[in-house]
Amino acid sequence: MVYHGLEALPFIGEAEIEAALEWPPLIDVIEEAMIAFSAGRVAQPVRQMVPVPGEDAIIAAMPAVGEAMAVKVVTLYHSNAGTDVPTHQAVILIFNKSNGSPLAVLDGRLITEMRTAAGSAAAARKLAVENPQVVTILGNGVQARAHAKALAHVRSYDELRLWARNPQHGQALSEEIGAVFCPSAEDAVRDADIIACTTSATVPVVEGAWLKPGAFVTSVGWNTADGRELDDAAMANTVIVESADAARDQAGDIRGSGCEIFAEIGEIYAGSKAVPNGATVIYDSIGIAIMDTAAAKLAYDLARRG
């Protein structure tokens, strides 16, 4: 084997990733990665976060080794909201697992966006009712749009609703994705079979009293380890996470409510744990490194095939 160093290390940009990465294989890859994680076949630490002095921002490192090996370095700058600069920016470096040589650097922004929504879609495919009448999205940002796309690949539904704290932005996104804009979160959530919480809320925007029995709720709006999207009554339902250790350390809904974690989603996929029939399910997602690693490897492989 000839070692060529880093001189020819390829960079795969967002446009190339967007052209190559499709939802169905990504959803499948994320499910497989979660099974491997909960089975102990993945090595990864809890996300390492460092605050940026003088800024409402963090930089975080997320290495993981499973079927593939990679590390994501991501920044979160809340002050970028409403500007042309994304709040989340990232790069992912993937390696040859057999000898440790770097394979490529990938733009991580779109991968982060898509792997998060793919995680929700995979969980909904397993845990949501087969024929939902109403799907609700809370939020008007990147994840709101991504969840509308991803969920449509795993469930057909009669009505799509959307609520956002900014009515102007919420109405604009509703028109874009074919949703009915609701004037309040309660109006959007009541009677919904699937609810995707994608806000940057730091206090609850969803009350458990609004939830339809048997509903599936995914909460991805991670905004610090103490931020909340769901109230204590909502968190008293059947709570599923990606990593129990990471959730207890960094999931504001879980830390704030003190709720019991029923299972990791990988345990549910593998069949080692089963959600009771008719249970209302809260999938509290903060995103873990193996999701980025698996998604980046898929994007790398698809981009190379052209």
N, C-alpha and C positions, 0 to 999 in steps of 0.2 A: 504494500500500500504506500502510495506517494503522498506525503503531507505537503499541501500547497500554502499553508498559512492563511492569513485573513485578507490577503490582497484582493481576492476575487469573491469575497463573501457577498452573496446577493442580498439586496433589499427588496422586499415585496411591499409595495405601497397599497393604499386603500382602494384605489381604482381597480387594481389587479385582484385584490381580495374580493371586492364586490362582484366582479365578473365571474369568479370561480366558486365562491362559497354559497351553497344552496341550503335551504332550511331542512328538508327531509333528512339528508345524511348527517347534518349537524345535530339535529335532535337525537338521532340514533347514537351518535358518537358521545354526546353528553350523557345519555342514559348509561352507556357502557362504562364511561369513566366513573360515574357515581357508584356503580356496582363494584368496580375494582377498588375504589377508595374505601367503601364500607367493609370490604372483604380483607382489608389490610395489605393490598397489593400496590399501594401508592405511598411514596415517601414525600411528605411536605410539611413545613411548619405552618403555624397560624400566620396569617398575613402580617408582615413586619411594617409598621407605619411610623413615620417620622414627621412631626409638625414642621412647617416652614416658618422660621422666625419672622414676625412682622406681617404675615399674611394669613388669611383665613383659608389655609391650604395644607395639604399633606403630600408627601411622596412615600410610596409604598413599594415593597419588593415581594414578589409572589413566585418562588421557585417550586417546581414539582417534578417528580419522576414517577412515571407509570409505564404504560406502553411506549410513551415518548418522554423526552426530557426537555424542559424549557424553563425560562424565568421571564416573568413580566415585571417591568418597572413602570409604574403608573403614577401620575400626578392628578390631584383633585383640587381645583381652584374654584371655590364658590363664587368668587368675584367675577368670573368669566361668564356667569349666567346672563343671558340677554345680549351678549356680544358675539362677534364673529369667531371668537376663540372658544373651542369646546371646554366644558368644565372638566371632563375627563380626557387625558391624553396619555398614550402609552406606547411602548415598544416591547416586542417579545422576541427574545433570542432563543432559537431552538438548536439543539445539539444532536449529534450522532451518539446514541446511547451506548454503542459498543466501544467507542474509543474517546468520547468526550469532545470531539472536534465540532466547532460551530458549523451549522448548516446554512442558516439564514437569519436575517433580522426582518421582522414583520411589523408594519404599522399595527398597533394594538387597539386603536379606538373602535373601529368597526367590529373587530373580533370580540371585544368586550361587550359591545352593544348586542351583538347577535347571540353570543353564548349565554348571556343572561336571559334573554327572551326564550331561547331554545331550552334552557333549564326549566322554565315555567311551563312551556309547551309539553315537554316530556312528562312532567309531573301531572299536568292536566290530562294527558292521554291515558295515564294510569289511574287517576283518582277522581276525575270529574265525571258527572253523569254522561251517559252515551249520547243523549239527544238533548242538549241544553236549549232552552228557549231564549234565554237572555244572557249575553256576555257583557260585562261592564269593565271599562277601563277608567281608572282615576289618574289624572295627570295629563299634561300636554307636551311633554318633552320627548327626547330620543327614545326612552323606553316605552312610552305610551304607543308611539308609532310602531316600534319593533314588536311589541306584544300583539298588536292587532294583526300583524303579518304572521307571526309565528303560531298564534292560537288558531288561525284559520286553516293551518295545515293539519291540525289534529282533531278539530271539532267543527261541525256545521251547526249553525244556530239561526234562530228566527230574527233576533234583534240585537244590535250592537249599541250600547249606550256609552257615553263619555261624560265625565265631570272633571272640571279643573278649577283651581282657585282663581285663575285669571280667565274670566268669561270670554274675553275677546280672543285670546289664544285658543281656548277650549273650543269655541264655536268654529274657528278656522280649521282646527285639526279634525273636528267632527265631520265637517264637509269633505275634507280630504279623504278620510277613511270610510265614509259612509255610515257614520254613527249618528244617533240621536243625542243632542246635547241636553243634559239635565241641569236644572238650576241649582240643585243641592246634591251633596254626596249621598244623603239619605234616599232621595228620589232615584239616584242611579243604582244604589246597592240593593234596595228592597226588591225581593222576588228574583234577583239575579242568580243564575246557576254557577257562573264563573265570574270572579272578580279579580282583576289585576290592579294592584296598588303600585303605582310607579311614580309617586310624588317625592318631593324633597322635604316632606313634612318633618318637623321635630316634635310635634304633638299629634295625638291620634286624629285621623280624619274619618275613620270607620269605627262604628260602635257595634259590638256584638249583638245587640238587640235588633239590629237591622238585618242580620244575616238569615237567609232562608235555610231551614234545616237541610243538611246534606249538601250545602254549597261548597265549592272549592275556591279558596282565596289564596292568591300568590302575592306576597309582599316583597318587592325588590328595591324599594326606595331607601337605600342605605344612606343615612346622613349622620355620621358619627355613631359611636357605640351606645349613645344614649338617646338617639332620635327615635321617634315612634310614628307609626302609621296606624296601628290598631290598638284599641283600648283593652283593658284587662278582661272584659267580658268576651271579646273576640278571641283573646289568647287562652281562654279557658277551654277552648275546643281541642281537637286532635292536632297537635303541632308536629310538623315534619320539617327537618332541616337538612342541609347538605353535610355539615360536620358538626357534631354536638360540641366538640371542644371550641371550634371557631365561633359557633353561635353564642355559647355562654360568655365568650370573651368580647364579641363585637356586635351582636345583634341587639339593638336597642329595645325592640318589642319584647324579647325574651328576658333581657337584663332588667327592664323596667317592670315587667309584670310578675317575674319570678315563677313563670309557668313551668309545667312539666313538659319535657321533650318526649314525644311518643317514640320517634324513630328517626334515623337518617333515611333520606330518600333512596339511597343505594340498597338499604335493607328491604325497603318496600319493593323495589324493582326485582331483587333477587328472590323474593318470596319468603325470606326468613322472618319477616314481620308483616302483618296484614292489618289494614285499617278496618275497624268494625263497620258492618253494613250500615249505610245511612248516616255515617258520621259527617259532621261539618269539619272540613280539613283546612288548616292554615299551613301553607308552605312558606316558611320564613327564609328567604334566600338572601345571603350576603355575598355570594360568589366566592369560590375557592380556586386555588391555583391550578388544580388538575383540570378544571373546566377550560382555562385559558390554554394550557398545554395541549389538551386534546383538540381543541378548536384550531389552534395554530398549526398543529401537525396536519390536520385535515386540509386547512387552507393551503399549506405548503405543498402537499401532495397534489391537490387539484390544480394549483397554479402551474406546477411543473408539467402536468399533463397537457396544459394549454387548452 
